Amino acid sequence: MAIQRPVTMFMLSGVIILIGWLSFTRLPVDLMPDISFPSITVRVTYAGVGPLEIEELVTRPLEQAMSAVAGLERLESTSSEGSSRVTLNFAWGTDLNEAADDVRNRLDRVRGRLPEESDAPVLFKFDANTFPIMGVGVEGDFDSIRLREIGEHDLSPRLERVPGVASVTVEGGLRRQIHVELSKEKITALNLPVDRITNLLRSENQNIPLGEIDEGDRTYLVRSQGQFENLQQIRDLVVMTRSGVPVYLRDIAEVNDAAEDFRSFTRINGKPGVRLRITKQSGQNTVQIADAVRVEVAKINREVPGITLTVLDDSSIFIKRSITAVQEHALLGGVLVMLIIFVFLRDIRATFIVFTSIPISVIGTFALLYFNGYTLNTMTFGGLALGVGMIVDASIVVIENTFRHMEHGKDRMQASIEGSEEVWSAILASTLTHIAVFIPLLFLTGVSSILFKQLSVVVMFSLTMSLFVAVTIVPVLCSRMLKLPAPAAQRRGVVGRLYTWSERFFAGMDNGYSRLIRQSLVHRPTVLGIGAAAVVAAVLILPTIGFELMPQADEGEVGVTAELPVGTRIERAQDVATRLESMIPELVPEAEMVLTQAGSGGFMGGGANRTNVTV
């Protein structure tokens, strides 16, 4: 039927290629499939409190509240200086959205048992998309306070407007704070408690809505603008009245424009700086977002004077390298397949007919990836590279059988019809056999299910597409293009002599294989013994092979951690960072960037006794 409607078959193939190509241009690119572990972390910050108090006041109440969450398999907690972290690991397949709602409800109930001075609990769901894809360093001729303000108020909004960027987190520098330093002698003489001053400052520093006023045809919203705008307003705050005389805050305290306590630092190439961590939106193309951020960084460097932005780390670089390597190997595999087919078929027309199954099957598979929400990653590209060799099998069988019928004197049309009809059931069984090998991968659980499900789906769909091509497009092309080689007497030139020589060579291979088969049948015990010995040797070698989830990869980045005794001041950690920075140029002359961090300002927090150096 396909041979009698060639235009329909060609149009159908064109539609498949068009849809596949459009899907390919819209597919996001990532290093690996989106892996979401069933894990939720609850973090509470309580500055200035030791680990023992953190455990008693914060961690234990959280553990008691979280221990009864549905689907919980394991609960882990860590209490460190100023921070408590509780990690909940759930059974694989648990709906994290429902689990997160349950955790939030329990956090609301336990909030009253936590110290008032502690920060509100923060919940983190494990999501690969929540990890930063880029780090941008900010350097300039400003102090640490002003540098952080520029990062938060000027640079972050601009980078967050880049399409695909979810959020920008600012690390390093110091936050601006207004310090009110009370005089102990004066407040004691006035019998003025500290909490009264604290509550007064809190209540006075806010805008209060006062309602509405109707005037004519218009309604006005009225509010009291009470937020402090400068230090003088704070100094002029009346804290009490004694004998009809007001007592101002300036009379009992010093009000200074200062910075927060020095508890963390970020240094870029030996200088204090600010780091911007960029997180992408879920399902977006990492490579495109990184390229767009680089364009915006270059634009900021041109437009904002006194500020220099530098890309510190970029995960898209490694993704590009990995995907490009897989693409190159898949393309090389396709070229080798074409060359081998040409060597054995010895006909450019037959090679072209067989080779058509590769682009149609591969490009058509891109549509499956797009509509299933997959990404172009090493697993999906690996599946395509794995399936390239198997894609052409069915087409080779069809073209060889058609060629045999033509050698028996039939015309191309009749040979194509009978040749494809004879073998379609055989190639269907062969394709289903290949597909059956990958079906068990669909029933894996855990992380391996995410990794290998996409690979198996890609291979199975590409094989299905190759079967479609073998029973439709290949017979049509055979009926129009396939030709028998010229008889030996009519062959002329170098091409004719090469064809005759290759014919004798393959005939010799057939004869050699026939002799090998006869010898194997004569010496059956020996052949079976060799096979059994090979199986035993493989079983013995298997335990000596290492096992790991993912192979080690070189991303061109080295991390060094210097751990000091618990309780070490942050100034000491900064001295250690300075010493390490001075050693790196001599020990690692090829280093392009050196980033040092310590304290609680890093991603997911940290300790003052741990200095992290990234080269």
N, C-alpha and C positions, 0 to 999 in steps of 0.2 A: 504493500500500500504506500509506503514511504517513497519507493522508487518511482511510482507512478505520479507522485505529487512533489516533485523536487522543489518547486518554488515555495510551497508551504513549509517544507523542512528547513529551507534556507532562511525564510522569514522567522520561523520559530527560533532557530539558532541565533539570528540577529537580535531578537527580543531578549533572549537569555543573556547574551553578551552585553547588551545595552543596560539592562537592569543590574547585572553584576558590576559593570563599570561604574554606574552611578552610585551603587552601594559602596564600592571600594573608595570612592572619593569622599564619602561621608562617614566612613568608619573611623572611630577614635583609635589612636595608637597608644599602646601602653606596653610596659615590660612583661607583665604577667596578667593572668585573669584577675578579676576583682575578687579578692579573698576577704571574707568577713568572718572572723572567728567569733564564736558565741561567748563573748566576754564583755563584762561591764565593770568599769572602775569608778569608785566613788572616792573623791579626794576632798579633804578638809584642811585648810591652812589655819594655824594658830601661832602667830609669830611670837618668838621669844620664849617658847615653852619647851622644856626638855622632853626626850623620848618617853621616859617613864610616865610623866604626867599626861602626855599625848595618848599613851595607851590606856590609861585609866579613865581619862575624862572624855576622850573622843572615840578611840578605836573600839573599845569594848561595847559601848552603846550601839555603835554602828553594826558590829558583828551580831549582837543579839537581835537587832531589828532585821538584818538581811538574811539570817540563817534559815528563815522559813519561806523564802521566795520560791515559787513553783519552778521546777526544772533545774534547780541548783545542784551541781555535782561537786564543786570544790570552792571553798572560800579561803582566800589568802589575805593577810593584812601585813602592813609594814608601818611601823611607828618610828619616825625620825624627828630630828629637831625642827619644830615648827610645822610639821606636816604629818598627816595620817592618810594612808592609802589602803583601801579595801577593794580587792579584786574578786569578782564573782564569775566563775566559769560554769557555763550551762551545758546541758546535753546538746550534742550536735543535732541540728534541725529545729532547735527552739526559736520561736519568733522573738527576735530581740526587741522589737517595738513593744510587744505586750509585756515582755520581761522588764523593759525600761520603765513602762508605766507603773508596774507593780513596785519597782524599786523607788520611784519618785513618791508614790503614796506612802511607803514606809519611811522615807526620809522626812516627809512632812510630819509624820507622827513622832519621830525621834528628835526633831529639831529642838524641841523644848528642853531636852535632857542635855544638850550640848552647851558648852560655855557661851555666854553672851558675847564675849570678846572674839570668839572664833569666827572665821568667815563662813558664809553659807556653803553647804556641801555642793560640790560640782560633780556632775555625772558625765562620764565619757563612755560612749559605745565604741567598741573596736571597729574601726572602719579604715580600710587602706586609704580612702579618700581624705581622711582627716589628717594624714601625715603630710607635712610640707613637701612640695615638689621643688622648691627653689629657696635659696637664701640670698638676700641682697644686703651688702654692707653699706653703711652710711658713715662717711667721714667728712669732717669740715672744720673750719676755724671757729668753733663755738665750744662752750663748756658742755658738760655732760647733761645738764638740765635742758638747755636750749636745744641740744642735738636730739634729745628724746622728744621734746615738744614738736620739733619739725617733723620727726618721723611719724608721730601720732596724728598730728593735725593737718599736715600738708602732704606728706608722701604716701601714707597709707590710703587716704581716700582716692588719690590718683591711681594707685596700683589696683585698688579694689574695683575701679571702673573698667579695667581691662576685661574683655569678654572671657568668661570661663573661670575667673578668679572668685573664690568663695569668701575668703577673708585674708587679712594681713595681720600678723602678730608681731608686735614690737618687743625686742629684747635688748637689754643693755641700757646704759645711761642711768640717769637718776630722775625720779619724779619730783616735781615742785611741791613743796609743802610750806604751810605757814605755821611757824612754831610760836606758841604762847608759853613763855617761861615765867612761871609764877614765882613770886618772892615768898618763901616759907614764913619769914618773920612777919610780913605784912598781912597775909591771909590768916595767920594764927592770931595776930592782934585784933583783927576784925571778926574773928570767929566765923570765917567764911569757908565752908567746905568746898573741896575741889569739884565734887560731882555737881554742885550747884552751878559753878562756872561752866562746866562741860555742857550741862543741859541748856544753859542760857545761850551759849554759843551755837548749839545745835538748833534751838528753836528760833533764834534771831536770823540765822543764815538760811532763809528760805522765802520763796515767793508764795503768798497765800491767796487763793481765790476768795473774793468777797461777795460774789453774786452778780446780779444783773441790775441795770438801771434802764428804765424805759423813758424815752424822751421823744415825744411826737411819734413819728412813724419808724423810729430806729430804736434798737436795743444795744446797749453797750455792756461788755463784760468788764468787770472791775476786779483788780487784783492788787495786793500789796507787795511792792517790790522791796523785799527785805534782804536779798542776798548781798553779801559784801562785795564791793567792787574794788576796794583798795585797802591798804593797811591802816590808813587813818580812820576809816570807818570802824575797823575792829578796835583800834585803840580808844575810840570815843564811845565805846559801848558802856552803858551804865550797868554795873553789876549789882549795886545795892545803894541804899540811901541811909546815911547815918546822921541823925539830928537835923534832917532836912537838907543835908548837903549830899549831893550825888558823888558816888565813888566810881570813877572810870576804870576801865581795864588797864589803861596806861599807868594808873597810879599803883597798881599791885603786880604788874607783869611787864616783861619785855616782849614785844611782838616783832618777829623777824621773818623776812622772806628767805626761806632756806630750802633744803632738799631732804628727801627721805634718808633714813639711815643707810649707810653703805653696807649692803648685804650680798651683792652680786656684782659681777663685772663682765663685760664683753670687750675683747681687744682684737683688733683686725690689723694684721701685719705689724704688731708691736705698738699700736696706738689705740687709745680708747675710742670705741665706736658704738654704733647701734646696728643691730641686725634685724632685718625684716624677713619673717618667714611667711611664704606665700602658699596658701592651700587652694586647691582647685575644687570646682563644683563636681559633684558626683556624675560620672558618665561622660565627662568632657575629655577632649583630646589633650593629653599632657604636653605633647610636642608643640602643638599650635599655641597653647597658652604660654609656654615658656618662650617661644619666639616672640609673641606679642608683648610679654613682659620685658624682654630685652629691648624691644623697640621703644617702649615707654621709658625704660631706664636711660637710654641714650637721649631721649627727648628731655627728661628731667635734668640731666647733666648739662644740657645746652641752655635751659631756661632758668634754672635756679642757681644764682651765684653763691659761691662759698661752700657748695655742697658737692661731694663726689660720691656717686653710687657705683658699687662694684658687685658683680654677680659672684657670690662666694661658692655656692654649690648649685648644681642644676642636674636633676635626675633625668631630664630629657636627653642629655648628651649620651648617657649610657644606654638609654632606650633606643636612641637612633643607631648607635653602634651595633647593638644586639639585633635589632630588627633588620638593619642593612646586611649584617652578616648572614642571617637566615635567608633573606631575599636572594643574596648572591649565591648561596649554596643551593637554594631551590632552583634558581635560574640555571646554574651550572649543571645541576642534575637533569634538568629538562634538555639542555644542549647535549649532554652525554647520552641520554636516552635516544635523542634523534640521530646522533652519529652511529650508535650501535644498531639502531633499526636500519639505517642506510647501509651499514656494512653487511648486514645479513640479508636484507631484501634486495640490495644492489639496484634500486630503481628509485629515482627522485620522485616520481609520481606516487608510487606506493608509500614512500616515506612521508610525503606531504599529506596523504589521506590519513595515515595513522596519526600523524602529529596534530591534526585538527582536533583530536579528542582532548588534548592537553589544555589549550586555552579555553575551550568551551566549558570543560569540567571545572577548571580552576576558577575562571571568572564567574561562572554561575554559582560557585560556592560562596563567593563574597556576598551574594544576595542573602544566602542563609545566615551568614554572620550578622549582617545588618538587621534583618527582621527579627532575629533572636536576641538582639541586644548585646552581642559579643563584641570584643575589641580585636584589633590586629595586634597580637602579641606573639611571644615566642612559641607558645603552645599551638595556636591556630596556624601560624606559618609552618611550624614543625609538622603538623598534620598534613598540610599541603605538600611539603617536601617529601614526607613519607609516602604519600599516595601517588606521586608523579609516576613512579615506576610501575605501579599496579594499574594506573589509569589506561595505559595503552594495551594491556593484555587482551582485552576483549576485541579491540579493533584489529589487532594482529591476527587473531584467530579468524575473524570474518574475511579479512583481505587474503589470507593464505588459502582459505577454502574457495574463495572466488577465483583466485589465480589457478587453483587446481582444475576447476571446471572449465576455465578458458583453455587450459592445456589440452583438455579432452575435445576441443573443437567447438565449444559453444560460444555464442557472441557475448559481448560484455553485459547486455541487459539480462539475458537469460542466466548467465553465470552469476550475476549479482543477486538475482532473486533466489535461485536454488541454493547458492552458497550461504546466504544469510539465513534462509529457512532451515537448513540442515543443522546449523550450529547455535541458533539462538537459545535453545533450551540448555545446551552445554555451557555457554557463556553466562547464562542466568544463574545456573548452579554454581559456577566458579565465582561469580561476583557475590552471591549470597554467602558462599563459604568464607570469602575474605571479610565480608561484613560481620559474619557470626563471630569472628575472632575478637572484634572490638565491642560487641554487645555487652559482655560482662563488665566492661569499664563504666557503663552507664549506671551500674548498681553499686558502685563504690560509695563509701561514706567518708566523712571527714574532709581534710584538706585535699587529699588525693582525688576525691570526687570532682572538686572544682577544677583542678588542674587537668585531669585526663578526660573528663567528660567532653570538654570542648575539642580536644584532639581527636577523640573517637568519633564525635559527631561530624567533624570536618572530613575525616577519612571516609566515613560511611556515605556521606552525601556526595563527595567527589566521585566515589566508585559508582554510585547510582547514576550520576550524570554521565559517567563514561559508558555505562551500559546503555543509556538512552542514545548516546552518540553512536555506539557500535551497531545498534539495530536500526538506526534511522539515517544519520548523516553519512556514515561510512558506506553503506550499500549505494546510496545515491551518488556519491563521488566515484565509487568503483564503476558504476554503470556509465559514467561520463568520461572518466580519465584513465582508467587502468588499461595498460597495454602489455602484451607479451613481449619478451625480449626477442631480438632478431636471432635467427638460427646461427649456429656456429660458423657456417660457411660464409655468411653475409656480414660478419663482424669485421670492422675495419678500424685502423688507428689504435691509439693507446688505450682508449676506453674499451674497445672491443677485446684487446688482448688482456686487459685487467679483468674484464668480466669472465673470459674463458679461464684465466688462472684462478680466480676466486671460485669458479664452479668446480674445478678440479680439487681445490683446497677443501671446500665443504664436503665434497664427495669423499675425500680421504678422511675427514673427521667422522662422517657417517660410518665408514668402514671400521675405523678405530673403535668407535663406540659399540658397534656390533660385536667386534671381537671381545671387548671388555665385558659385555653382557653375557656372552657365551662362557667366558672364563668364570664369571661370578656364579652362573648357574651350575657350573661343574664343581666349584669349590664353595658350596653353600655354607658348610660349617665355619669356614674361615671368614667369610663375609659377615656372618652373624656374630662371630666372636669379635671381629674388629668393631662392629657397631656397638655391641654390649660394652666393650672396653672403653669406647669413646663416651658412652653414657656414664659409666662409673667414674671416669676421669673428670667429667664435668661436675658430677656430684661432689667429688673430693675437692675440687678447686673452688666451688661456690663459697664455702665458709671463709676463704681467704680474701674474698672481695669485700671491700668496704661498702657500707650502706649510709645514705644521706638523702634528705628530702630534696634538696636543691644543690647543684654543683657550685663550688666556690667561684666567685666572679671578681675580676679586678676592675674596680671603678676608678682607679687612679687617685684614691684617697686613703690616708692612713690616720688612725685615731690613737692618741696616747692619753692615758689617764694616770694622774699623780694623786694618790690617796694619802692624806695626812691623818693624824689622829683625830678622832671625833671630838668636836668642841674647838677645833683650831679656828682662829679668827680669820675673817676674809682677807685681811691685809697680808697675812702670812701666805695664803693661797695665791694672792697676786704676786708676791715676791717669787714664789716657785714658778708661776707662769712666765714672769720676766726672765728668769734663768733659762727655762726651756726654750723660750723664743730666741735667746742669744746663742743657744747651741745648735739650733736647727740649720741656719745658713751654712755652717761648717760641715755638719753631718749629712744634710740633705741639700746639696747645692742646686738640685733641679726643682726645688719646691717653688711653686708659683704663688701660694697663698697660705698664711698661717692664721688660724682662728683659735683663740683661747677663751674659755668661759668657765666660770665657777659661781657657786651660790645658787640662789633660788630663782634665777631669772631665765634659766634654760627651758627648753621644751619639756613639759611635764614635770618641771621642778628639778631640784638637785640640792646638794649640801655644800656648805662652805668649806668642808674638808676635802672636797674632790675637785680637782682641776682637770678640765678636758681640753686637749689640744688636738685640733684637726689640721692636717697638712695636706 
